[in-house]
Amino acid sequence: MRVREKNDLKIWIEYFLVGVIETTESSIETFQNIDKLRDRVELSQLIQLGKQQQDAKILM
């Protein structure tokens, strides 16, 4: 509203950038959680392979 009434673009840009920063931080956290989950799943699958673990690690 203030941008439209008083042409205060600085406030709008700050608001927009805060949104970009928050979205980016959330995306990074989500990616890190996915990466941790992938590592746990791969580890649990490797454990089940027994003696074939070394061959599976090479393929990964």
VENFENPE-V130780 format. One record per residue. N is the residue number from 1. RES is the residue in one letter. PHI is phi in whole degrees, 0 to 359 (NA if undefined). PSI is psi in whole degrees, 0 to 359 (none if undefined). Layout:
<<N;RES;PHI;PSI> <N;RES;PHI;PSI>>
This chain:
<<1;M;NA;316> <2;R;295;325> <3;V;297;316> <4;R;290;317> <5;E;283;322> <6;K;240;7> <7;N;55;40> <8;D;267;81> <9;L;290;332> <10;K;301;315> <11;I;298;318> <12;W;294;317> <13;I;296;318> <14;E;299;315> <15;Y;300;314> <16;F;298;316> <17;L;293;325> <18;V;299;318> <19;G;298;319> <20;V;296;316> <21;I;297;313> <22;E;296;319> <23;T;294;320> <24;T;296;315> <25;E;298;319> <26;S;295;319> <27;S;295;319> <28;I;298;316> <29;E;297;318> <30;T;298;315> <31;F;298;318> <32;Q;297;321> <33;N;294;320> <34;I;296;318> <35;D;297;318> <36;K;296;318> <37;L;297;317> <38;R;300;317> <39;D;299;317> <40;R;295;319> <41;V;294;316> <42;E;298;318> <43;L;297;315> <44;S;295;325> <45;Q;290;322> <46;L;296;320> <47;I;300;323> <48;Q;288;344> <49;L;279;344> <50;G;63;236> <51;K;292;343> <52;Q;274;6> <53;Q;302;317> <54;Q;298;317> <55;D;296;319> <56;A;294;321> <57;K;297;323> <58;I;296;320> <59;L;288;337> <60;M;281;none>>
